[in-house]
Amino acid sequence: MQQNAVVVGHFYTHISSRATYVVVEIANEASDKWPVMVVYVDVNRRTWARPMKEFLVKFERYGEPDKASEIAKPVVMHHRV
């Protein structure tokens, strides 16, 4: 799988655990200093990030993005001041 094969908004399955995630962002693409990272969320909306190279080895694309937007919907957090 090539670097540009990871698509924001698509489902990916972790090869070992078989858990499903939605890619929500690709980070650090313009950086010469930091590795390109894949940012993804699980069904409980927990956010994860891995270097692109590692993501490509440990995940495979799964299905179409029809319900991905529901999983990746932004969560508004309220903080006390």
N, C-alpha and C positions, 0 to 999 in steps of 0.2 A: 504494500500500500504506500502511495506517495504522500508527502506532506500535505499537498493540496486536496487529498482525498477525504480529509476530515471536514465534514460539512456542519456548520452551525444550524441547529434546529432539527437534526436527525438523531434517531435512536442509535445507541451502541451498546453491545453486551460485553461485559467483562468475561474473558475466555475461561478463567478459573471458577469464579463464583456464579456465573450466568446471570448476575444482576444486570438490570437494564438502566441506562442513563440517557440523558439528553444533553448534547453539547450546546452550551449557551454562548460561548465566546472563545476566540483564539486571542491570546494575550502575547504581548512583547514582539509582535511581528516586525516592528520597525526598530527594534533594539539590536545594537551590536554587542551589548554588554550582557544581556539576560537571555536565557533560552526561551524559545517559543513554547508557550504553555497552552494546553487544552483545558478549558474550564467547563465543568459539566455538573449536572444535578441528578439526584436520585428521586424516587417516587415520593420520598418524605421531604423533598426540597432542600436536602442537605447539599451544600456546594463543595465540590472537589476540584483539584487542579493537578495536572501531571505534565511533565515535559512531553512535547509532541512525540519525540522518538520513543519514549516509553509507552505512550498511549497507543501508538501504532502497533506495538508488539503485543500488548495486553488486551486490546479491544477489537471487536469486529462490528461492522455496521449491521444494523438490525431493522428491517422493515422500512416503512415510510413515515414521514414526520406528521401524519394526520393528527395525532394526539399529543405530540411533543410540546406544543405551545401551552397546553394545560398544565403539564408537569413543570415547565420552566417559567410559568407565570410569576412576575415579580411579587415579592412579599414585602409589604411595608412594615418596617420595624419602628416602634416608638420607644424612645429612650427618655428616661427621666433626667432632668437637669439638676 
